[in-house]
Amino acid sequence: MAQKKAHEVEAFLRRPSDNITIVLLYGPDRGLVSERATAFAAQTGLPLDDPFSVVRLEASEAEQEGRLLDEARTVPMFSNRRLLWVRNAGGQKSLAEDVKSLSADPPRDAIILMEAGELKKGAPLRAVVEGSAIGMALPCYADEDRGIDSLIDDELGKAGLAITMEARAALRRNLGGDRLASRGEIAKLALYARGKRQVDVEDVQALTGDVSAVSVDEIVDSVLDGRITDFDSAFSRFTLGGNQVYLVLAGAIRQLQSLQIMRAAVEDGRTAASVVAAARPPAFFSRRKLVERVLERASGETLQRALARLHSAVLATRRQPELSGELARLALLATAIEARRR
């Protein structure tokens, strides 16, 4: 299968295989898809501002009257090859058929790069590229914490800025919905902090918005605190905003794992307040009472049961992506109900 897992994509883009001439980047994070497509295009060594070397097409144009096939068979005049860059690909069946034809009879002088939105497993275009000997399908999903931290370090590093642990946590909670939007927020923060050596939490609070529309922490806190109505409202707003429910599941799992460690300290005889005060990274001041309540009420077994439920939900959403919203909602709602009963 000519495809990479999400965590393998960056490594492939740093050193793409020479025998790969059809590349499909797809996923819900359009900013990340675009950024990675640009990175791959740069690796070709072709001048991206030269219309003779780089042909940019909308998917609707590429599929009209075999335009992609014609362009792929055209002999380049001013370079040894050309890049055909197709944007906004999706469910176009004729485009998939053209790509299939190019896979069977590879073009000698062309590289095909396609950007698409979310494509389910088995979608014609994705299936064709995954089954191609010269193709590579690269999934692009919303940033997780490691990816967000790398993005923060990259952008602030360009400005020669460090960032405090609390400021990083505050910034991270507002990022992740879209790579380009996240990068823009960090660049704006770097400009705001120009002249300083370090970004602190006051800088973040003064400047950054929430590019994920509804804070994941807002949803997770309502689950942990058993506030069912608040959870339902926040989760609905989050999904209606086009955000990925995996971000909520991942956020809840991280919080529960942290709570497990702190709960073990409570069971060793320490008070919940002292455990929360010593936590690293520290809990935000506004959340400390909530964390203390959870530690006092939930046993280690309860937290483990909630974790298992959410891990199962993550697996279920990957097996049935079309039902991801409903599956995530049910798992989180069950966890909120259990917290309410405590």
C-alpha positions in Angstrom: 0.0 0.0 0.0 1.5 3.3 -1.1 0.6 5.4 2.0 2.1 6.7 5.2 0.7 7.0 8.7 0.1 10.5 9.9 3.2 10.5 12.1 5.4 9.4 9.1 4.4 12.2 6.8 7.0 14.8 7.9 9.9 12.3 7.5 8.7 11.4 4.0 8.5 15.1 3.0 12.0 15.7 4.2 13.3 12.9 1.9 10.7 12.0 -0.7 11.4 8.9 -2.8 12.6 9.5 -6.3 10.3 6.9 -7.8 7.2 8.6 -6.4 5.7 10.9 -9.0 2.1 11.0 -7.9 1.5 12.5 -4.4 -1.9 13.0 -2.7 -2.1 15.0 0.5 -5.5 14.8 2.2 -7.2 15.5 5.5 -9.5 17.8 7.4 -6.8 20.4 8.3 -6.7 22.3 5.0 -3.9 24.6 6.3 -1.7 21.6 7.1 -2.5 20.0 3.7 -1.5 23.3 2.0 1.7 23.7 4.0 2.9 20.2 3.3 2.1 20.4 -0.3 4.2 23.5 -0.5 7.0 21.7 1.3 6.8 18.8 -1.2 6.8 21.2 -4.2 9.9 22.9 -2.9 11.7 19.6 -2.7 11.2 19.1 -6.5 13.8 21.9 -7.0 11.5 23.5 -9.6 11.0 27.3 -9.5 7.5 27.5 -8.0 6.9 31.0 -9.5 7.6 29.8 -13.1 4.3 29.0 -14.9 6.2 26.9 -17.5 7.6 24.6 -14.7 4.7 24.6 -12.3 1.1 24.3 -13.6 -1.5 25.0 -11.0 -5.0 23.6 -11.5 -8.2 23.4 -9.7 -9.6 19.8 -9.5 -12.6 20.9 -11.6 -10.2 22.1 -14.3 -8.0 19.1 -14.2 -10.8 16.7 -14.9 -12.3 18.6 -17.8 -11.7 16.9 -21.1 -8.7 15.0 -19.7 -6.8 18.2 -18.9 -4.6 16.4 -16.4 -3.7 13.7 -18.9 -2.9 16.3 -21.6 -0.7 18.3 -19.2 1.1 15.2 -18.0 1.9 14.1 -21.6 3.2 17.6 -22.6 6.9 17.7 -23.1 8.4 20.6 -21.1 10.1 23.3 -23.1 12.3 25.1 -20.5 13.1 22.4 -17.9 13.5 18.6 -17.8 10.2 18.1 -16.0 7.1 19.9 -14.7 5.0 19.9 -11.6 1.2 19.6 -12.0 -0.3 21.0 -8.8 -4.0 20.2 -8.3 -5.9 21.8 -5.5 -9.4 21.1 -4.0 -9.5 17.4 -5.2 -12.2 15.2 -3.7 -14.8 13.0 -5.1 -14.3 13.7 -8.7 -14.5 10.2 -10.3 -13.0 11.3 -13.7 -10.0 12.7 -11.9 -9.5 9.4 -10.2 -9.7 7.6 -13.5 -7.1 10.0 -15.0 -4.7 9.3 -12.1 -5.3 5.6 -12.6 -4.3 6.0 -16.2 -1.1 7.9 -15.3 -0.3 5.2 -12.7 -0.5 2.5 -15.4 1.5 4.5 -17.9 3.7 6.9 -15.9 4.5 10.3 -17.4 8.3 10.7 -18.0 8.4 14.5 -17.5 5.7 15.3 -14.9 5.2 15.1 -11.2 1.5 15.2 -10.0 0.8 16.8 -6.6 -2.8 16.9 -5.4 -4.4 18.5 -2.4 -7.7 17.2 -1.1 -10.0 17.4 1.9 -11.0 14.5 4.1 -11.1 11.3 2.0 -12.5 8.2 3.6 -10.8 4.8 3.1 -12.0 3.5 -0.2 -12.6 6.9 -1.8 -11.8 6.6 -5.5 -8.9 9.1 -5.6 -7.3 7.8 -2.4 -7.7 4.2 -3.4 -6.1 4.8 -6.8 -3.1 6.5 -5.3 -2.7 4.0 -2.5 -2.7 1.2 -5.1 -0.2 2.9 -7.4 3.4 1.8 -7.7 4.4 5.4 -8.3 2.0 7.1 -5.9 2.0 8.1 -2.2 -1.1 9.0 -0.1 -0.2 11.3 2.8 -2.9 11.9 5.6 -2.9 15.3 7.2 -4.7 15.5 10.5 -5.1 18.3 13.1 -2.0 18.9 15.2 -1.6 16.9 18.5 0.4 18.3 21.4 3.8 17.2 20.0 3.1 18.8 16.6 1.8 22.0 18.3 4.9 22.2 20.5 7.1 21.8 17.5 5.2 24.6 15.7 5.5 26.9 18.7 9.2 26.3 19.0 9.7 26.8 15.2 7.9 30.1 15.0 9.2 31.6 18.3 12.7 30.3 17.5 12.7 32.4 14.3 12.2 35.5 16.5 14.8 34.4 19.1 12.1 34.0 21.7 11.8 31.5 24.5 8.5 30.7 26.2 7.6 29.9 29.8 5.9 26.6 30.7 2.7 28.3 31.7 2.6 30.5 28.6 3.2 27.4 26.4 0.2 25.6 28.0 -2.0 28.7 27.6 -1.0 29.0 23.9 -1.3 25.3 23.2 -4.9 25.2 24.4 -5.9 27.8 21.8 -4.2 26.1 18.8 -4.6 23.0 16.7 -7.8 23.5 14.6 -5.9 24.6 11.5 -2.1 24.7 10.9 -2.0 27.9 9.0 -4.3 29.7 11.5 -2.1 28.3 14.4 1.1 29.5 12.7 -0.5 32.9 12.1 -1.4 33.2 15.8 2.1 32.3 16.9 3.7 34.7 14.4 1.4 37.4 15.7 2.5 36.6 19.3 6.2 36.8 18.3 5.6 40.2 16.8 3.8 41.4 19.9 6.7 40.1 22.1 9.4 41.6 19.9 12.2 43.1 22.0 11.7 40.6 24.9 13.7 37.5 25.5 10.8 35.4 26.7 7.1 35.1 26.1 5.1 34.9 29.3 1.4 33.9 30.0 0.3 37.6 30.1 1.5 38.0 26.5 -0.5 35.0 25.4 -3.6 36.1 27.3 -3.3 39.6 25.9 -3.0 38.6 22.3 -4.1 35.2 21.2 -7.6 34.2 20.3 -9.0 30.7 20.2 -8.5 29.4 16.6 -10.3 26.2 17.5 -13.5 28.3 18.2 -14.4 26.4 21.4 -11.7 25.5 23.9 -11.1 21.7 24.2 -10.4 22.3 27.9 -13.9 23.9 28.3 -15.4 20.6 27.0 -13.1 18.3 29.0 -13.6 20.3 32.2 -17.4 20.0 31.9 -17.0 16.2 31.5 -14.7 15.8 34.5 -16.9 18.0 36.6 -20.1 16.1 35.6 -21.7 19.2 34.1 -23.8 17.4 31.5 -25.7 20.4 30.1 -22.5 22.4 29.7 -20.8 19.5 28.0 -23.6 19.0 25.5 -23.6 22.7 24.6 -19.9 23.1 24.3 -19.4 19.9 22.3 -22.2 20.8 19.9 -20.6 24.2 19.3 -17.2 22.6 18.8 -18.4 20.1 16.2 -20.6 22.7 14.4 -17.5 24.8 14.0 -16.0 22.0 11.9 -13.4 20.9 14.4 -12.2 17.3 14.8 -13.7 15.4 17.7 -10.4 13.6 18.1 -9.0 16.7 19.6 -11.5 16.4 22.5 -10.9 12.7 23.0 -7.1 13.3 23.0 -7.5 16.2 25.4 -9.7 14.2 27.8 -7.2 11.3 27.7 -4.3 13.5 28.5 -6.2 15.0 31.4 -7.2 11.6 32.8 -3.6 10.3 32.5 -2.4 13.3 34.5 -5.2 12.8 37.0 -4.1 9.1 37.4 -0.6 10.2 38.4 -1.9 12.8 40.9 -4.5 10.4 42.3 -1.8 7.9 43.1 -0.1 10.6 45.2 -3.4 11.2 47.0 -3.8 7.5 47.8 -0.3 7.6 49.3 -1.6 10.0 51.9 -1.1 13.5 50.4 -3.9 16.0 50.2 -5.5 16.8 46.9 -4.6 20.5 47.3 -0.9 19.8 47.9 -0.8 17.4 44.9 -2.3 20.0 42.6 -0.1 22.8 43.9 3.0 20.7 43.1 1.8 19.4 39.7 4.1 20.0 36.7 3.1 21.4 34.3 1.0 23.4 36.8 -2.8 23.5 36.6 -4.2 26.9 35.7 -5.4 28.8 38.8 -9.0 28.8 37.6 -8.9 25.0 37.2 -7.3 24.0 40.5 -10.5 23.6 42.5 -12.0 21.5 39.8 -8.9 19.2 39.7 -9.0 19.0 43.5 -12.6 17.9 43.4 -11.9 15.2 40.8 -9.0 13.9 42.8 -11.1 13.7 46.0 -14.0 12.0 44.4 -12.6 9.6 41.7 -10.7 6.5 42.6 -7.8 5.2 40.5 -10.1 2.4 39.2 -12.7 5.0 38.1 -10.1 7.0 36.2 -8.8 3.8 34.6 -12.3 2.8 33.5 -12.8 6.3 32.0 -9.5 6.1 30.1 -10.4 2.6 28.7 -13.7 4.0 27.5 -12.1 6.9 25.7 -9.4 4.8 24.1 -12.1 2.5 22.8 -13.9 5.5 21.4 -10.8 6.7 19.6 -10.5 3.2 18.0 -14.2 3.2 17.1 -14.0 6.6 15.4 -11.1 5.4 13.2 -13.0 2.3 12.2 -16.2 4.3 11.5 -15.1 7.9 10.8 -18.6 8.8 9.5 -19.9 8.3 13.0 -17.0 9.9 14.8 -19.1 12.7 16.3 -21.7 10.4 17.7 -19.2 7.9 19.0 -17.1 10.6 20.8 -20.2 12.2 22.2 -21.5 9.0 23.7 -18.1 8.1 25.3 -17.7 11.6 26.8 -21.3 11.8 27.9 -20.9 8.4 29.8 -17.8 9.8 31.5 -19.7 13.0 32.5 -22.6 11.0 33.9 -20.3 8.9 36.0 -18.6 12.0 37.3 -22.1 13.5 38.1 -23.0 10.5 40.1 -19.9 10.9 42.2 
